Amino acid sequence: MDLEEIKRFIQIAFNNTAGQVRRLLPNIPKDRRIIIEAGTPFIKREGIAGVRLIRRYWPGLVVADLKVLDGAYQEVMYARAAGASAVTAAGSAPVETLDIFVGTCKAAGMYSMIDMLGVDNPLRKLMALKARPNFVVIHKGRDEERNPRSMIRYKDINKIRSKYSTLISVAGGLDAEKVRSAFFNGADVAILNVVFDNSGMTKGLPQNANIRPIITGILKEIGK
């Protein structure tokens, strides 16, 4: 996929069970602006087979959210063998790991994504790398969502763009209403979780809803 042809993406993250994927993924419209993610909890529960399952249902871009911290070469290769077209590394990983990660992804024909969850200065970490990743993720974690004072650090988008060329994803309690804010603040990708329950503790796409019209509405908002 030529990422430059598409201005904005939505990324839909599955974080629960294989059954959830089988039930919901076929209802998501096949659109090049949609990225499907095998989330970290989902992979921990279902193993790398969970990535293969998503690939079976989704022909487009599939992310394996491994949040690589070490052993970058092996983990990227695991994701590639399972059918992923992109993989994530944790921005808190050593610079050496991130350099190997980006280089391995490039050599394997995969997209590299560095998740800056818990990183105080994402730009400083990026500037220390030998090569740039395809995506940088500005991420407010699910546990942070419980704190009403915790905000997505949109200011990091402008800081990164001032000196660094990459696509920028935003994650952290986004729902259909907040996607517009993510793009207004300069994001290229808005990441929405498929929510397991309706407790309200985590925002996203409720698994019990008819998500197809919700996603179609978001696609109309973001344009071509």
N, C-alpha and C positions, 0 to 999 in steps of 0.2 A: 504494500500500500504506500502511495506517495502522500506522506503526511502534509506536504505543503499545499496540496489541492483542497484540503478541508480546513476551514477556519476554526471551527469549534467542535468539540466532542463531548459526549456524555459517557461516563464509564459506570457500568452497573456491576456492583460487587456482591457476589454470593459468599456468605460467611457461615452457612449452617450445614445443611445435609445434601447428600446426593438426591434425595427425594424432592427437595425444594427445587433443585436445578431441573430435574426431569419434568416437574409440574409447571414451572414458570418460564424457563428459557425458551421453549417452543412458541410462547405467546409474545415474545419480544420481536418487534419488526426488524427484518434484515436490512439494516441501514449502515452505510459506511461511516456514519458519524457516531456509531455506537461501539464502544469497547466493552468487552465482557471480562470480568476479573474473577479468578479463583482466589478468594480472600485467604488471608493467613489462617484464621480459625478453621475454614473449610478444608484447607490442605492438611492441617494438623489432624483433623478428624478423618478425612477420606484418603489421605496420602496423595502421592503423585497421580494415582488413578483418578482422582477428582478432576485434575487438569485434563486428562484424556476424555473424561465424560463431557466436560464443557466443549472440548474441541469436536466431539461427535455431533453436538447440537448446533455449534456456532461456526460459520465459515469465515468470519472476519477476524479482527484482532483480538487475541486472547492473552490476558496477563496472568502470569503466575506470581502472586504476591508473596514471594519467599522471604523478603526482607533479609537478603544475604548479609551475614556478618563476618563470615570467614569461609575459606574453601570455595572461592567464587567460581573458579573454572568448573569444578564438579557440579555445583548447584545449577549453574547456567545450562550445562549439558543435560542434567536431569529434566529441566523444564523444557528444553528443546526437544528431547526425545518423546516427551509427553504431548507435544503438539502446541506448546505455547509459542506465541510470536513476540512476547515481551516478558521481562522479568524485573522484579524490584530488588534493590539492595537498600539496606539501612544506611542513612546518611551518617550515623554514629559509628559506622565501621571504620577501621583504619584506612588511611589514604592508600596504602599498598593494596588492600583488598578492593577498594573502589576502582583503582586503576586496572587491576586484573579483570574486574567485573565488566567495566565499560569495553575494554579491549576484547574480551571473550565474546560479549554480545555482538560486537561489530563483526568479528570473524565468523560468528555462527549465523549471521544474517538476522539477528534479533534486535529489538528495541530495548535500550537500557533505561531504567527508571530509578532514580535515587530519591528515596522517601526521607524527608527531613524532619520526621517526628522526633521531638526532643532535642533537636539541634538548635542552639541559640543563634548562630550566625551562619545561615545556609550559604551565603555568598562566599564567605571566607573558606568554607569547606570546598566549595566548587573551584575556587581560584587555586587551590593547592593541587588539583588533579592535572594529570598529563593530557587527558582528552575529555571532551564534554559528553555527558549523557544525552540521550534523546529527549528525556523528560526529567523534570524536577517536581517533586510532590510536596506542596505546602500542606501540612497535615496536623489537624487538631484531633487527638486520639479520642476513642470512644469513652474512655474513663474520664478524660477532660471534659466531655460534654456534660457530665454531671455537675460541673462547676459553672454556675450561671455567669460568672465573671470571666470565664475563659473564652477567648475570641480567636477566630481564624486570623493568622497574621498576614493579612493582605498586603501590609507594607513591605513584606519581603519580596513580593512580586516586582515592584518597581526597583527595589535595590538590585535584584538579580538582573533584570532587563537593562539596567544602566551600564553593566559591564560584561554581560554574558548572554549568549544567544542559545536558547533552548526552549522547548515547549514546557509550559508550566501547568501542572494539575493542582486542583484544590480539593481537599477532603476534610470532613469534620461536621457531621450533623446536617448535611445538606438534604433538603427535600425539594419537591417540585417548585415551591415558591422561592427558595433561596438560591436556586441555580442562576436566576437572573442576576442576583447580587454578585455571584462568583465571576460571571462573565463581565459585568460592569467594572469589577475591580481588576480586570486584565487577565483572568485565567483563560487558558486554551482548552482545558478539560475540567469538567465538574464531575466529581465522583459521588455516586449515591449508593448507599447500602440497601440491600433487600432486608427489611427489618423482620426479625423473627416473631416479635409480638407487638402488641399495641400499647405497651406500658407508657410510651411517651418518653422514656429515658434516652432513646436513640432515634434520631430523625432519619427518614429515608423513604424507600418504597415499601409500603406494607405488603407482606406476602399474601395476606388474605384478600387483598383488593384486586380488581381487574386492572392490572398494571399496563396493559397495552394502550388504552386511551390516555393514561397519564404520560407515558413515554412519548406517544404521538404528539401530545400537547407541548411537551418540552422541546421536541424537535422543531415544531412550528415556531417556537419562541426564538430558538438559536439561529434559524435560517440555514441557508446552504453553505 
